[in-house]
Every structure is written in structure tokens, then in C-alpha cells.
């Protein structure tokens, strides 16, 4: 799952600001995937540009929540038709093909995840937003993983 998809999944549960998103991301990945606040804000800007999130008003602490827009609410204008023949048109059609293939792959993954989650309907497995306020600054270092920082691991032949 990408950072983009992860942030959208968290924002689907409710509005969050940058440090809160980082805290939730760390909590849900067990701090095994390092993510800095700059990545979060860059991703939020792209999500806002793409019409997938909205930026809220600043609170008393200067935090601006981002909240996810439902896909059904998005108004997309159809793309204009491409005139065939030029190198630019070919390049653009390849980009569009890539985007379509990526979207189809994400949909397949979502279908597979939905099927797997259907076999684990336990409410205790759901991760809800935490009510504790995250601290600013660098997160505490997690214990080193035997695979990530230890001796090399040989795979069986």
C-alpha cells in the first residue's frame, strides 16, 4: 500500500492534521515504515490538487485538518479526445494507459483485501483513530529488526 492510499484510509475515518496523520501511520505500521512530516504534507497537497481531500480551517493551535472527500462527490470533467498521429499524443496515450493499469491493479488489490478482511470480521481488529495527541519531533526509535539492521538472512534454496 502506498503512502497516498494509507493517508486516504486514515482520513476516511475522520479529519486529521499532518502530525496526527504521521502518528496514525506509525501506529498502524508499527513504526516499521519511516515517514517524515514533509512526505505527509507533500502527499496532502497532491491529494488536495486531485480533489480527494479538502483542507479545513486552522484551529487554536494553527493546525489545519484535512478531510477526505467521498469519491461519489467528486465532479470530474471528461478529458478531451486525443488527435491521433503526433508523438505527443502517443506519449500522452501511454501515460493514460499507465494510469488505467495502475487503477486496475489497485482495484484488484482492494478486492483481494476486502475478501481477506471478510474472513476476519472481529471488531477488535479494527483500528480507530487514537484520541492521544501526537508529540512533535522525531519519533522514538523502534527496536532494531533482525532483518533490517542485523545479520544478513539467507533464504532457503
Beta strands, then each sheet from edge to edge (+ up, - down):
strand 1: 53-58
strand 2: 64-68
sheet 1: 1+ 2-
end
